[in-house]
Amino acid sequence: CLDDIEDKILLKEVGIGIGVGKNLTSDSFDVFNNLNTIFKTFGIKVKLNEEDTSPRPPPLSDYYY
């Protein structure tokens, strides 16, 4: 069905966009990693939501209004 084809194209575009975003924000990730180690030395546990760190794109329903 046509919807499946459109969804796959959208997923591919979203994946490419996420890849570009990760490349652009690599410096920011380094900063966050440094902050994380600093917090750990102070005994503060920083727990990231596993869904937030997942490499999978968000559900397609997020892009429909």
mmJSON file of the N, C-alpha and C atoms, coordinates in Angstrom:
{"data_MODEL":{"atom_site":{
"group_PDB":["ATOM","ATOM","ATOM","ATOM","ATOM","ATOM","ATOM","ATOM","ATOM","ATOM","ATOM","ATOM","ATOM","ATOM","ATOM","ATOM","ATOM","ATOM","ATOM","ATOM","ATOM","ATOM","ATOM","ATOM","ATOM","ATOM","ATOM","ATOM","ATOM","ATOM","ATOM","ATOM","ATOM","ATOM","ATOM","ATOM","ATOM","ATOM","ATOM","ATOM","ATOM","ATOM","ATOM","ATOM","ATOM","ATOM","ATOM","ATOM","ATOM","ATOM","ATOM","ATOM","ATOM","ATOM","ATOM","ATOM","ATOM","ATOM","ATOM","ATOM","ATOM","ATOM","ATOM","ATOM","ATOM","ATOM","ATOM","ATOM","ATOM","ATOM","ATOM","ATOM","ATOM","ATOM","ATOM","ATOM","ATOM","ATOM","ATOM","ATOM","ATOM","ATOM","ATOM","ATOM","ATOM","ATOM","ATOM","ATOM","ATOM","ATOM","ATOM","ATOM","ATOM","ATOM","ATOM","ATOM","ATOM","ATOM","ATOM","ATOM","ATOM","ATOM","ATOM","ATOM","ATOM","ATOM","ATOM","ATOM","ATOM","ATOM","ATOM","ATOM","ATOM","ATOM","ATOM","ATOM","ATOM","ATOM","ATOM","ATOM","ATOM","ATOM","ATOM","ATOM","ATOM","ATOM","ATOM","ATOM","ATOM","ATOM","ATOM","ATOM","ATOM","ATOM","ATOM","ATOM","ATOM","ATOM","ATOM","ATOM","ATOM","ATOM","ATOM","ATOM","ATOM","ATOM","ATOM","ATOM","ATOM","ATOM","ATOM","ATOM","ATOM","ATOM","ATOM","ATOM","ATOM","ATOM","ATOM","ATOM","ATOM","ATOM","ATOM","ATOM","ATOM","ATOM","ATOM","ATOM","ATOM","ATOM","ATOM","ATOM","ATOM","ATOM","ATOM","ATOM","ATOM","ATOM","ATOM","ATOM","ATOM","ATOM","ATOM","ATOM","ATOM","ATOM","ATOM","ATOM","ATOM","ATOM","ATOM","ATOM","ATOM","ATOM","ATOM"],
"id":[1,2,3,4,5,6,7,8,9,10,11,12,13,14,15,16,17,18,19,20,21,22,23,24,25,26,27,28,29,30,31,32,33,34,35,36,37,38,39,40,41,42,43,44,45,46,47,48,49,50,51,52,53,54,55,56,57,58,59,60,61,62,63,64,65,66,67,68,69,70,71,72,73,74,75,76,77,78,79,80,81,82,83,84,85,86,87,88,89,90,91,92,93,94,95,96,97,98,99,100,101,102,103,104,105,106,107,108,109,110,111,112,113,114,115,116,117,118,119,120,121,122,123,124,125,126,127,128,129,130,131,132,133,134,135,136,137,138,139,140,141,142,143,144,145,146,147,148,149,150,151,152,153,154,155,156,157,158,159,160,161,162,163,164,165,166,167,168,169,170,171,172,173,174,175,176,177,178,179,180,181,182,183,184,185,186,187,188,189,190,191,192,193,194,195],
"type_symbol":["N","C","C","N","C","C","N","C","C","N","C","C","N","C","C","N","C","C","N","C","C","N","C","C","N","C","C","N","C","C","N","C","C","N","C","C","N","C","C","N","C","C","N","C","C","N","C","C","N","C","C","N","C","C","N","C","C","N","C","C","N","C","C","N","C","C","N","C","C","N","C","C","N","C","C","N","C","C","N","C","C","N","C","C","N","C","C","N","C","C","N","C","C","N","C","C","N","C","C","N","C","C","N","C","C","N","C","C","N","C","C","N","C","C","N","C","C","N","C","C","N","C","C","N","C","C","N","C","C","N","C","C","N","C","C","N","C","C","N","C","C","N","C","C","N","C","C","N","C","C","N","C","C","N","C","C","N","C","C","N","C","C","N","C","C","N","C","C","N","C","C","N","C","C","N","C","C","N","C","C","N","C","C","N","C","C","N","C","C","N","C","C","N","C","C"],
"label_atom_id":["N","CA","C","N","CA","C","N","CA","C","N","CA","C","N","CA","C","N","CA","C","N","CA","C","N","CA","C","N","CA","C","N","CA","C","N","CA","C","N","CA","C","N","CA","C","N","CA","C","N","CA","C","N","CA","C","N","CA","C","N","CA","C","N","CA","C","N","CA","C","N","CA","C","N","CA","C","N","CA","C","N","CA","C","N","CA","C","N","CA","C","N","CA","C","N","CA","C","N","CA","C","N","CA","C","N","CA","C","N","CA","C","N","CA","C","N","CA","C","N","CA","C","N","CA","C","N","CA","C","N","CA","C","N","CA","C","N","CA","C","N","CA","C","N","CA","C","N","CA","C","N","CA","C","N","CA","C","N","CA","C","N","CA","C","N","CA","C","N","CA","C","N","CA","C","N","CA","C","N","CA","C","N","CA","C","N","CA","C","N","CA","C","N","CA","C","N","CA","C","N","CA","C","N","CA","C","N","CA","C","N","CA","C","N","CA","C","N","CA","C","N","CA","C","N","CA","C"],
"label_alt_id":[null,null,null,null,null,null,null,null,null,null,null,null,null,null,null,null,null,null,null,null,null,null,null,null,null,null,null,null,null,null,null,null,null,null,null,null,null,null,null,null,null,null,null,null,null,null,null,null,null,null,null,null,null,null,null,null,null,null,null,null,null,null,null,null,null,null,null,null,null,null,null,null,null,null,null,null,null,null,null,null,null,null,null,null,null,null,null,null,null,null,null,null,null,null,null,null,null,null,null,null,null,null,null,null,null,null,null,null,null,null,null,null,null,null,null,null,null,null,null,null,null,null,null,null,null,null,null,null,null,null,null,null,null,null,null,null,null,null,null,null,null,null,null,null,null,null,null,null,null,null,null,null,null,null,null,null,null,null,null,null,null,null,null,null,null,null,null,null,null,null,null,null,null,null,null,null,null,null,null,null,null,null,null,null,null,null,null,null,null,null,null,null,null,null,null],
"label_comp_id":["CYS","CYS","CYS","LEU","LEU","LEU","ASP","ASP","ASP","ASP","ASP","ASP","ILE","ILE","ILE","GLU","GLU","GLU","ASP","ASP","ASP","LYS","LYS","LYS","ILE","ILE","ILE","LEU","LEU","LEU","LEU","LEU","LEU","LYS","LYS","LYS","GLU","GLU","GLU","VAL","VAL","VAL","GLY","GLY","GLY","ILE","ILE","ILE","GLY","GLY","GLY","ILE","ILE","ILE","GLY","GLY","GLY","VAL","VAL","VAL","GLY","GLY","GLY","LYS","LYS","LYS","ASN","ASN","ASN","LEU","LEU","LEU","THR","THR","THR","SER","SER","SER","ASP","ASP","ASP","SER","SER","SER","PHE","PHE","PHE","ASP","ASP","ASP","VAL","VAL","VAL","PHE","PHE","PHE","ASN","ASN","ASN","ASN","ASN","ASN","LEU","LEU","LEU","ASN","ASN","ASN","THR","THR","THR","ILE","ILE","ILE","PHE","PHE","PHE","LYS","LYS","LYS","THR","THR","THR","PHE","PHE","PHE","GLY","GLY","GLY","ILE","ILE","ILE","LYS","LYS","LYS","VAL","VAL","VAL","LYS","LYS","LYS","LEU","LEU","LEU","ASN","ASN","ASN","GLU","GLU","GLU","GLU","GLU","GLU","ASP","ASP","ASP","THR","THR","THR","SER","SER","SER","PRO","PRO","PRO","ARG","ARG","ARG","PRO","PRO","PRO","PRO","PRO","PRO","PRO","PRO","PRO","LEU","LEU","LEU","SER","SER","SER","ASP","ASP","ASP","TYR","TYR","TYR","TYR","TYR","TYR","TYR","TYR","TYR"],
"label_asym_id":["A","A","A","A","A","A","A","A","A","A","A","A","A","A","A","A","A","A","A","A","A","A","A","A","A","A","A","A","A","A","A","A","A","A","A","A","A","A","A","A","A","A","A","A","A","A","A","A","A","A","A","A","A","A","A","A","A","A","A","A","A","A","A","A","A","A","A","A","A","A","A","A","A","A","A","A","A","A","A","A","A","A","A","A","A","A","A","A","A","A","A","A","A","A","A","A","A","A","A","A","A","A","A","A","A","A","A","A","A","A","A","A","A","A","A","A","A","A","A","A","A","A","A","A","A","A","A","A","A","A","A","A","A","A","A","A","A","A","A","A","A","A","A","A","A","A","A","A","A","A","A","A","A","A","A","A","A","A","A","A","A","A","A","A","A","A","A","A","A","A","A","A","A","A","A","A","A","A","A","A","A","A","A","A","A","A","A","A","A","A","A","A","A","A","A"],
"label_entity_id":["1","1","1","1","1","1","1","1","1","1","1","1","1","1","1","1","1","1","1","1","1","1","1","1","1","1","1","1","1","1","1","1","1","1","1","1","1","1","1","1","1","1","1","1","1","1","1","1","1","1","1","1","1","1","1","1","1","1","1","1","1","1","1","1","1","1","1","1","1","1","1","1","1","1","1","1","1","1","1","1","1","1","1","1","1","1","1","1","1","1","1","1","1","1","1","1","1","1","1","1","1","1","1","1","1","1","1","1","1","1","1","1","1","1","1","1","1","1","1","1","1","1","1","1","1","1","1","1","1","1","1","1","1","1","1","1","1","1","1","1","1","1","1","1","1","1","1","1","1","1","1","1","1","1","1","1","1","1","1","1","1","1","1","1","1","1","1","1","1","1","1","1","1","1","1","1","1","1","1","1","1","1","1","1","1","1","1","1","1","1","1","1","1","1","1"],
"label_seq_id":[1,1,1,2,2,2,3,3,3,4,4,4,5,5,5,6,6,6,7,7,7,8,8,8,9,9,9,10,10,10,11,11,11,12,12,12,13,13,13,14,14,14,15,15,15,16,16,16,17,17,17,18,18,18,19,19,19,20,20,20,21,21,21,22,22,22,23,23,23,24,24,24,25,25,25,26,26,26,27,27,27,28,28,28,29,29,29,30,30,30,31,31,31,32,32,32,33,33,33,34,34,34,35,35,35,36,36,36,37,37,37,38,38,38,39,39,39,40,40,40,41,41,41,42,42,42,43,43,43,44,44,44,45,45,45,46,46,46,47,47,47,48,48,48,49,49,49,50,50,50,51,51,51,52,52,52,53,53,53,54,54,54,55,55,55,56,56,56,57,57,57,58,58,58,59,59,59,60,60,60,61,61,61,62,62,62,63,63,63,64,64,64,65,65,65],
"pdbx_PDB_ins_code":[null,null,null,null,null,null,null,null,null,null,null,null,null,null,null,null,null,null,null,null,null,null,null,null,null,null,null,null,null,null,null,null,null,null,null,null,null,null,null,null,null,null,null,null,null,null,null,null,null,null,null,null,null,null,null,null,null,null,null,null,null,null,null,null,null,null,null,null,null,null,null,null,null,null,null,null,null,null,null,null,null,null,null,null,null,null,null,null,null,null,null,null,null,null,null,null,null,null,null,null,null,null,null,null,null,null,null,null,null,null,null,null,null,null,null,null,null,null,null,null,null,null,null,null,null,null,null,null,null,null,null,null,null,null,null,null,null,null,null,null,null,null,null,null,null,null,null,null,null,null,null,null,null,null,null,null,null,null,null,null,null,null,null,null,null,null,null,null,null,null,null,null,null,null,null,null,null,null,null,null,null,null,null,null,null,null,null,null,null,null,null,null,null,null,null],
"Cartn_x":[0.836,0.0,0.871,0.336,1.114,1.592,0.764,1.146,2.441,2.607,3.83,5.057,4.942,6.076,6.412,5.394,5.625,6.254,5.778,6.334,7.812,8.182,9.581,10.469,9.981,10.757,10.919,9.831,9.899,10.87,10.799,11.722,13.163,13.423,14.787,15.245,14.37,14.729,14.971,14.133,14.316,15.65,15.983,17.253,18.428,18.365,19.449,19.547,18.398,18.395,19.015,18.709,19.283,20.789,21.25,22.69,23.395,22.824,23.416,23.42,22.303,22.224,23.292,23.544,24.567,25.948,26.216,27.513,27.679,26.622,26.71,26.869,26.283,26.259,27.248,28.266,29.225,29.921,30.192,30.811,29.891,28.6,27.641,27.614,27.672,27.676,28.904,30.06,31.269,31.064,30.455,30.193,29.291,28.225,27.312,28.019,28.901,29.642,30.536,31.19,32.025,31.175,30.024,29.127,28.704,28.425,27.989,29.071,30.341,31.421,31.597,31.421,31.531,30.441,29.2,28.103,28.38,28.937,29.22,30.258,31.257,32.27,31.656,30.588,29.909,28.862,28.76,27.813,26.395,26.226,24.883,24.665,23.631,23.36,22.552,23.117,22.409,21.858,20.539,19.915,19.213,19.677,19.044,17.918,16.836,15.733,16.207,16.031,16.537,15.917,14.675,14.038,14.724,15.186,15.838,17.159,17.864,19.172,19.074,17.849,17.678,18.01,18.747,19.073,17.888,16.797,15.632,14.937,14.415,13.658,12.35,11.755,10.463,9.388,8.253,7.186,6.741,6.306,5.87,4.697,3.896,2.738,3.162,4.419,4.897,4.956,5.041,5.187,3.857,2.769,1.451,0.726,0.063,-0.641,-2.138],
"Cartn_y":[-1.195,0.0,1.245,2.309,3.536,4.146,4.05,4.626,4.013,2.707,2.041,2.613,2.866,3.42,4.811,5.644,6.999,6.944,6.034,5.908,5.536,4.612,4.195,5.346,6.139,7.297,8.286,8.535,9.463,8.96,7.667,7.095,7.278,7.068,7.216,8.665,9.621,11.035,11.403,10.894,11.158,10.597,9.384,8.769,9.588,10.086,10.923,12.199,12.8,14.028,13.805,12.679,12.372,12.201,11.533,11.354,12.688,13.603,14.93,15.66,15.562,16.227,15.736,14.419,13.877,14.395,14.519,15.036,16.491,17.279,18.704,18.937,18.053,18.3,17.422,16.894,16.024,16.787,18.085,18.881,18.958,19.142,19.211,17.902,16.766,15.47,15.344,15.822,15.772,16.572,17.753,18.581,17.831,17.213,16.472,15.31,14.622,13.517,14.02,15.165,15.744,16.102,16.719,17.063,15.801,14.752,13.493,12.96,12.991,12.495,13.405,14.723,15.649,15.333,15.158,14.841,13.548,12.562,11.286,11.47,12.345,12.538,13.19,13.96,14.557,13.631,12.429,11.458,11.698,12.533,12.77,11.809,11.007,10.04,10.708,10.689,11.231,10.06,9.943,8.822,9.348,8.89,9.284,8.317,8.868,8.032,7.212,5.91,5.047,5.395,5.86,6.223,7.441,8.376,9.579,9.252,8.212,7.885,6.833,6.407,5.381,5.937,5.19,5.662,5.629,4.964,4.892,6.244,6.621,7.867,7.764,8.886,8.86,8.264,7.871,7.284,8.255,7.716,8.571,9.449,9.012,9.804,11.174,11.309,12.606,13.633,13.178,14.112,14.472,13.815,14.139,15.041,16.058,17.001,16.864],
"Cartn_z":[0.0,0.0,0.0,-0.511,-0.734,0.582,1.625,2.922,3.438,3.249,3.711,3.012,1.708,0.963,1.499,1.704,2.216,3.601,4.435,5.786,5.736,4.843,4.754,4.293,3.33,2.871,4.02,4.752,5.881,6.937,7.252,8.234,7.791,6.497,5.988,6.145,5.806,5.926,7.384,8.269,9.699,10.168,9.736,10.118,9.645,8.4,7.876,8.698,9.015,9.812,11.179,11.818,13.131,13.013,11.95,11.753,11.612,10.839,10.671,12.006,12.738,14.038,14.994,15.002,15.898,15.515,14.206,13.775,14.194,14.066,14.378,15.875,16.692,18.128,18.885,18.202,18.895,20.025,19.816,20.876,22.088,21.842,22.939,23.71,22.991,23.662,24.563,24.085,24.908,26.19,26.063,27.243,28.211,27.688,28.552,29.236,28.512,29.115,30.24,30.034,31.089,32.302,32.073,33.178,33.919,33.185,33.791,34.726,34.307,35.167,36.374,36.175,37.313,38.336,37.862,38.774,39.532,38.843,39.502,40.605,40.397,41.428,42.658,42.47,43.621,44.215,43.669,44.203,43.744,42.733,42.204,41.053,41.14,40.083,38.974,37.788,36.636,35.844,35.848,35.146,33.901,32.749,31.498,31.18,30.684,30.234,29.041,29.09,28.015,26.671,26.688,25.421,24.815,25.646,25.136,24.453,24.929,24.379,23.278,22.955,21.933,20.554,19.739,18.385,17.427,17.845,16.962,16.88,15.693,15.589,16.359,16.736,17.437,16.531,17.107,16.29,15.195,14.076,12.967,13.371,14.345,14.755,15.28,15.751,16.233,15.112,13.863,12.743,12.103,12.549,12.007,12.982,12.457,13.335,13.154],
"occupancy":[1.0,1.0,1.0,1.0,1.0,1.0,1.0,1.0,1.0,1.0,1.0,1.0,1.0,1.0,1.0,1.0,1.0,1.0,1.0,1.0,1.0,1.0,1.0,1.0,1.0,1.0,1.0,1.0,1.0,1.0,1.0,1.0,1.0,1.0,1.0,1.0,1.0,1.0,1.0,1.0,1.0,1.0,1.0,1.0,1.0,1.0,1.0,1.0,1.0,1.0,1.0,1.0,1.0,1.0,1.0,1.0,1.0,1.0,1.0,1.0,1.0,1.0,1.0,1.0,1.0,1.0,1.0,1.0,1.0,1.0,1.0,1.0,1.0,1.0,1.0,1.0,1.0,1.0,1.0,1.0,1.0,1.0,1.0,1.0,1.0,1.0,1.0,1.0,1.0,1.0,1.0,1.0,1.0,1.0,1.0,1.0,1.0,1.0,1.0,1.0,1.0,1.0,1.0,1.0,1.0,1.0,1.0,1.0,1.0,1.0,1.0,1.0,1.0,1.0,1.0,1.0,1.0,1.0,1.0,1.0,1.0,1.0,1.0,1.0,1.0,1.0,1.0,1.0,1.0,1.0,1.0,1.0,1.0,1.0,1.0,1.0,1.0,1.0,1.0,1.0,1.0,1.0,1.0,1.0,1.0,1.0,1.0,1.0,1.0,1.0,1.0,1.0,1.0,1.0,1.0,1.0,1.0,1.0,1.0,1.0,1.0,1.0,1.0,1.0,1.0,1.0,1.0,1.0,1.0,1.0,1.0,1.0,1.0,1.0,1.0,1.0,1.0,1.0,1.0,1.0,1.0,1.0,1.0,1.0,1.0,1.0,1.0,1.0,1.0,1.0,1.0,1.0,1.0,1.0,1.0],
"B_iso_or_equiv":[0.0,0.0,0.0,0.0,0.0,0.0,0.0,0.0,0.0,0.0,0.0,0.0,0.0,0.0,0.0,0.0,0.0,0.0,0.0,0.0,0.0,0.0,0.0,0.0,0.0,0.0,0.0,0.0,0.0,0.0,0.0,0.0,0.0,0.0,0.0,0.0,0.0,0.0,0.0,0.0,0.0,0.0,0.0,0.0,0.0,0.0,0.0,0.0,0.0,0.0,0.0,0.0,0.0,0.0,0.0,0.0,0.0,0.0,0.0,0.0,0.0,0.0,0.0,0.0,0.0,0.0,0.0,0.0,0.0,0.0,0.0,0.0,0.0,0.0,0.0,0.0,0.0,0.0,0.0,0.0,0.0,0.0,0.0,0.0,0.0,0.0,0.0,0.0,0.0,0.0,0.0,0.0,0.0,0.0,0.0,0.0,0.0,0.0,0.0,0.0,0.0,0.0,0.0,0.0,0.0,0.0,0.0,0.0,0.0,0.0,0.0,0.0,0.0,0.0,0.0,0.0,0.0,0.0,0.0,0.0,0.0,0.0,0.0,0.0,0.0,0.0,0.0,0.0,0.0,0.0,0.0,0.0,0.0,0.0,0.0,0.0,0.0,0.0,0.0,0.0,0.0,0.0,0.0,0.0,0.0,0.0,0.0,0.0,0.0,0.0,0.0,0.0,0.0,0.0,0.0,0.0,0.0,0.0,0.0,0.0,0.0,0.0,0.0,0.0,0.0,0.0,0.0,0.0,0.0,0.0,0.0,0.0,0.0,0.0,0.0,0.0,0.0,0.0,0.0,0.0,0.0,0.0,0.0,0.0,0.0,0.0,0.0,0.0,0.0,0.0,0.0,0.0,0.0,0.0,0.0],
"pdbx_formal_charge":[null,null,null,null,null,null,null,null,null,null,null,null,null,null,null,null,null,null,null,null,null,null,null,null,null,null,null,null,null,null,null,null,null,null,null,null,null,null,null,null,null,null,null,null,null,null,null,null,null,null,null,null,null,null,null,null,null,null,null,null,null,null,null,null,null,null,null,null,null,null,null,null,null,null,null,null,null,null,null,null,null,null,null,null,null,null,null,null,null,null,null,null,null,null,null,null,null,null,null,null,null,null,null,null,null,null,null,null,null,null,null,null,null,null,null,null,null,null,null,null,null,null,null,null,null,null,null,null,null,null,null,null,null,null,null,null,null,null,null,null,null,null,null,null,null,null,null,null,null,null,null,null,null,null,null,null,null,null,null,null,null,null,null,null,null,null,null,null,null,null,null,null,null,null,null,null,null,null,null,null,null,null,null,null,null,null,null,null,null,null,null,null,null,null,null],
"auth_seq_id":[1,1,1,2,2,2,3,3,3,4,4,4,5,5,5,6,6,6,7,7,7,8,8,8,9,9,9,10,10,10,11,11,11,12,12,12,13,13,13,14,14,14,15,15,15,16,16,16,17,17,17,18,18,18,19,19,19,20,20,20,21,21,21,22,22,22,23,23,23,24,24,24,25,25,25,26,26,26,27,27,27,28,28,28,29,29,29,30,30,30,31,31,31,32,32,32,33,33,33,34,34,34,35,35,35,36,36,36,37,37,37,38,38,38,39,39,39,40,40,40,41,41,41,42,42,42,43,43,43,44,44,44,45,45,45,46,46,46,47,47,47,48,48,48,49,49,49,50,50,50,51,51,51,52,52,52,53,53,53,54,54,54,55,55,55,56,56,56,57,57,57,58,58,58,59,59,59,60,60,60,61,61,61,62,62,62,63,63,63,64,64,64,65,65,65],
"auth_comp_id":["CYS","CYS","CYS","LEU","LEU","LEU","ASP","ASP","ASP","ASP","ASP","ASP","ILE","ILE","ILE","GLU","GLU","GLU","ASP","ASP","ASP","LYS","LYS","LYS","ILE","ILE","ILE","LEU","LEU","LEU","LEU","LEU","LEU","LYS","LYS","LYS","GLU","GLU","GLU","VAL","VAL","VAL","GLY","GLY","GLY","ILE","ILE","ILE","GLY","GLY","GLY","ILE","ILE","ILE","GLY","GLY","GLY","VAL","VAL","VAL","GLY","GLY","GLY","LYS","LYS","LYS","ASN","ASN","ASN","LEU","LEU","LEU","THR","THR","THR","SER","SER","SER","ASP","ASP","ASP","SER","SER","SER","PHE","PHE","PHE","ASP","ASP","ASP","VAL","VAL","VAL","PHE","PHE","PHE","ASN","ASN","ASN","ASN","ASN","ASN","LEU","LEU","LEU","ASN","ASN","ASN","THR","THR","THR","ILE","ILE","ILE","PHE","PHE","PHE","LYS","LYS","LYS","THR","THR","THR","PHE","PHE","PHE","GLY","GLY","GLY","ILE","ILE","ILE","LYS","LYS","LYS","VAL","VAL","VAL","LYS","LYS","LYS","LEU","LEU","LEU","ASN","ASN","ASN","GLU","GLU","GLU","GLU","GLU","GLU","ASP","ASP","ASP","THR","THR","THR","SER","SER","SER","PRO","PRO","PRO","ARG","ARG","ARG","PRO","PRO","PRO","PRO","PRO","PRO","PRO","PRO","PRO","LEU","LEU","LEU","SER","SER","SER","ASP","ASP","ASP","TYR","TYR","TYR","TYR","TYR","TYR","TYR","TYR","TYR"],
"auth_asym_id":["A","A","A","A","A","A","A","A","A","A","A","A","A","A","A","A","A","A","A","A","A","A","A","A","A","A","A","A","A","A","A","A","A","A","A","A","A","A","A","A","A","A","A","A","A","A","A","A","A","A","A","A","A","A","A","A","A","A","A","A","A","A","A","A","A","A","A","A","A","A","A","A","A","A","A","A","A","A","A","A","A","A","A","A","A","A","A","A","A","A","A","A","A","A","A","A","A","A","A","A","A","A","A","A","A","A","A","A","A","A","A","A","A","A","A","A","A","A","A","A","A","A","A","A","A","A","A","A","A","A","A","A","A","A","A","A","A","A","A","A","A","A","A","A","A","A","A","A","A","A","A","A","A","A","A","A","A","A","A","A","A","A","A","A","A","A","A","A","A","A","A","A","A","A","A","A","A","A","A","A","A","A","A","A","A","A","A","A","A","A","A","A","A","A","A"],
"auth_atom_id":["N","CA","C","N","CA","C","N","CA","C","N","CA","C","N","CA","C","N","CA","C","N","CA","C","N","CA","C","N","CA","C","N","CA","C","N","CA","C","N","CA","C","N","CA","C","N","CA","C","N","CA","C","N","CA","C","N","CA","C","N","CA","C","N","CA","C","N","CA","C","N","CA","C","N","CA","C","N","CA","C","N","CA","C","N","CA","C","N","CA","C","N","CA","C","N","CA","C","N","CA","C","N","CA","C","N","CA","C","N","CA","C","N","CA","C","N","CA","C","N","CA","C","N","CA","C","N","CA","C","N","CA","C","N","CA","C","N","CA","C","N","CA","C","N","CA","C","N","CA","C","N","CA","C","N","CA","C","N","CA","C","N","CA","C","N","CA","C","N","CA","C","N","CA","C","N","CA","C","N","CA","C","N","CA","C","N","CA","C","N","CA","C","N","CA","C","N","CA","C","N","CA","C","N","CA","C","N","CA","C","N","CA","C","N","CA","C","N","CA","C","N","CA","C","N","CA","C"],
"pdbx_PDB_model_num":[1,1,1,1,1,1,1,1,1,1,1,1,1,1,1,1,1,1,1,1,1,1,1,1,1,1,1,1,1,1,1,1,1,1,1,1,1,1,1,1,1,1,1,1,1,1,1,1,1,1,1,1,1,1,1,1,1,1,1,1,1,1,1,1,1,1,1,1,1,1,1,1,1,1,1,1,1,1,1,1,1,1,1,1,1,1,1,1,1,1,1,1,1,1,1,1,1,1,1,1,1,1,1,1,1,1,1,1,1,1,1,1,1,1,1,1,1,1,1,1,1,1,1,1,1,1,1,1,1,1,1,1,1,1,1,1,1,1,1,1,1,1,1,1,1,1,1,1,1,1,1,1,1,1,1,1,1,1,1,1,1,1,1,1,1,1,1,1,1,1,1,1,1,1,1,1,1,1,1,1,1,1,1,1,1,1,1,1,1,1,1,1,1,1,1]
}}}
